[in-house]
Amino acid sequence: MPSENEAGESVLGVSAGPSSSSKTAVASTEHPSPNTEARDISDEECDDGESYDEEEEEEEPALRYKRLGGNVHALFEKDTASTLVASDRFLILGTHWGHVVIIDFEGNEVKKWRAHSTTVNAVSVDIDNEYVASAGDDGRVVVHGLYSDDIVIVDYNRPVKAVALDPYYSRKASRRFVCGGTSGQLIMYEKKWLGKSDTIMFTSTGPIQTIQWNGPLVAWACDEGVQIYDTARGMRISQVARPEGSPERADLYTC
């Protein structure tokens, strides 16, 4: 029911008493007040038991899938894919035999090279699609130029499970990348005036599972949870603790 003020009149301007003995101010029906509309919606929500937002929620669109054609089947007659990354121009595959393969969206091989002697665990590409990095169980990180002969090989002597290129790798002289693996160390590699440098950014009690680099922020997952590092400020800025009861083998549930 509409509330009444001290003079006994409705807040809508209609007298609360008998209409025969008092003057009334009738609200215009051509321009209803916003409060009236809000009250009507609220009453409707109470009657129907459903919120207005739920009624307006759009149906989630269905996804469309398409099998890759080309020579994908020939590529994997004797080998299998171990990791995959998609850029806006092509797909980058790593294999269990140590190959890195570039294919287009139709499944045709564009480029292929042997980067590792064992399984490729992770691949990464810069924002300009000019450099691809790979990390393998042989302990190496290999950065390969797609349109040049520029190749960087760094051996960390222990299996490397994750790698992420600086998004602007091709535009910066520092040539930075971040990697980590069974050593539990998250390492920043970069070129400086006096040569190459490895900086330990974080040490975990277990292996580094996966790494992503977006803008100035680097995020990685390890036994402690998800950590976030700001390269512009040179410090770790956030941590999302691993939930209690999580599986012991986190490496089996990477994302």
Rosetta blueprint (number, residue, H / E / L):
1 M L
2 P L
3 S L
4 E E
5 N L
6 E L
7 A L
8 G L
9 E E
10 S E
11 V L
12 L L
13 G L
14 V L
15 S E
16 A L
17 G L
18 P L
19 S L
20 S L
21 S L
22 S L
23 K L
24 T L
25 A L
26 V L
27 A L
28 S L
29 T L
30 E L
31 H L
32 P L
33 S L
34 P H
35 N H
36 T H
37 E H
38 A H
39 R H
40 D H
41 I H
42 S H
43 D H
44 E H
45 E H
46 C H
47 D H
48 D H
49 G L
50 E L
51 S L
52 Y H
53 D H
54 E H
55 E H
56 E H
57 E L
58 E L
59 E L
60 E L
61 P L
62 A L
63 L L
64 R L
65 Y L
66 K L
67 R L
68 L L
69 G L
70 G L
71 N L
72 V H
73 H H
74 A H
75 L H
76 F L
77 E L
78 K L
79 D L
80 T L
81 A E
82 S E
83 T E
84 L E
85 V E
86 A E
87 S L
88 D L
89 R L
90 F L
91 L E
92 I E
93 L E
94 G E
95 T E
96 H L
97 W L
98 G L
99 H E
100 V E
101 V E
102 I E
103 I E
104 D L
105 F L
106 E L
107 G L
108 N L
109 E E
110 V E
111 K E
112 K E
113 W E
114 R E
115 A L
116 H L
117 S L
118 T L
119 T L
120 V E
121 N E
122 A E
123 V E
124 S E
125 V E
126 D L
127 I L
128 D L
129 N L
130 E L
131 Y E
132 V E
133 A E
134 S E
135 A E
136 G E
137 D L
138 D L
139 G L
140 R E
141 V E
142 V E
143 V E
144 H E
145 G E
146 L L
147 Y L
148 S L
149 D L
150 D L
151 I E
152 V E
153 I E
154 V E
155 D E
156 Y L
157 N L
158 R L
159 P L
160 V E
161 K E
162 A E
163 V E
164 A E
165 L E
166 D L
167 P L
168 Y L
169 Y H
170 S H
171 R H
172 K L
173 A L
174 S L
175 R L
176 R L
177 F E
178 V E
179 C E
180 G E
181 G E
182 T L
183 S L
184 G L
185 Q E
186 L E
187 I E
188 M E
189 Y E
190 E E
191 K E
192 K E
193 W L
194 L L
195 G E
196 K E
197 S E
198 D E
199 T E
200 I E
201 M E
202 F E
203 T E
204 S L
205 T L
206 G L
207 P L
208 I L
209 Q L
210 T E
211 I E
212 Q E
213 W E
214 N E
215 G L
216 P L
217 L E
218 V E
219 A E
220 W E
221 A E
222 C E
223 D L
224 E L
225 G E
226 V E
227 Q E
228 I E
229 Y E
230 D E
231 T L
232 A L
233 R L
234 G L
235 M E
236 R E
237 I E
238 S E
239 Q E
240 V E
241 A E
242 R L
243 P L
244 E L
245 G L
246 S L
247 P L
248 E L
249 R L
250 A H
251 D H
252 L H
253 Y H
254 T L
255 C L
